[in-house]
Amino acid sequence: MRVRELTASFGAAVLDLDLREPLHEPDRRHLRELFADRHLLLFRDQTISFEDQVRVVGYLGPVLPGGPEWVSNVRENGLVPEG
């Protein structure tokens, strides 16, 4: 895994990491520390399932009851309907 800072104090692009595969604890810890420090992580060019997304969010902190919702910058109103 490589990290490229987006600005001097905010955001990071996480490179060379396949989010379809579960991460080992050292990598999970690194992502948690990176998220706490940079506040925004970009994982570009990933094709992941809903289950992968829930697992990755869980690396950063607890997933709230009801689970996450899909948000899109492509679809009207930004939300992807269920079903």
C-alpha positions in Angstrom: 0.0 0.0 0.0 1.2 3.4 -0.9 -0.2 6.8 0.3 -0.1 10.1 -1.6 -1.2 13.2 0.4 -3.7 15.4 -1.4 -2.7 18.6 0.4 -0.3 19.5 3.1 -2.9 18.9 5.9 -6.0 17.2 4.4 -6.8 14.0 2.5 -4.8 11.1 1.1 -5.1 8.8 -1.9 -4.5 5.2 -1.0 -2.8 3.3 -3.8 -1.9 -0.3 -4.6 -4.6 -1.7 -2.3 -7.3 -4.2 -3.5 -10.3 -3.5 -1.3 -12.0 -6.8 -2.4 -9.6 -8.7 -0.2 -9.7 -8.6 3.6 -6.8 -6.7 5.1 -4.4 -7.9 7.8 -4.4 -6.1 11.1 -1.3 -4.0 10.4 -2.9 -2.6 7.2 -6.2 -2.0 9.1 -4.3 -0.1 11.8 -2.5 2.0 9.2 -5.8 3.0 7.5 -7.3 3.9 10.9 -4.3 6.1 11.8 -4.3 7.6 8.3 -8.0 8.4 8.4 -7.6 10.0 11.9 -4.7 12.1 10.6 -5.9 13.0 7.1 -9.8 12.9 7.6 -10.4 11.9 3.9 -9.2 8.8 2.2 -9.6 8.2 -1.6 -9.5 4.7 -3.0 -9.6 5.2 -6.7 -10.4 2.7 -9.5 -12.0 0.1 -7.1 -14.9 -2.1 -8.1 -16.2 -3.4 -4.8 -19.4 -5.1 -3.6 -21.7 -3.7 -1.0 -20.3 -6.3 1.4 -16.7 -5.1 0.6 -17.8 -1.5 1.3 -19.3 -2.4 4.7 -16.1 -4.4 5.6 -13.8 -1.5 4.7 -15.9 1.1 6.6 -15.7 -1.3 9.6 -11.9 -1.0 9.5 -12.3 2.7 10.2 -14.9 2.5 12.9 -18.2 0.9 13.8 -20.9 0.6 11.1 -24.1 2.0 12.4 -27.3 -0.1 12.6 -29.1 -0.2 9.3 -25.8 -0.1 7.4 -24.4 2.5 5.0 -26.3 3.9 2.0 -25.0 4.2 -1.5 -24.3 7.8 -2.4 -23.6 8.7 -6.0 -22.4 11.8 -7.8 -23.8 10.3 -11.0 -27.4 9.7 -10.1 -30.1 12.3 -9.7 -30.3 13.6 -6.1 -27.1 11.7 -5.2 -28.8 8.7 -3.7 -29.1 5.2 -5.2 -32.5 3.7 -4.5 -32.8 0.2 -3.0 -34.1 -2.6 -5.1 
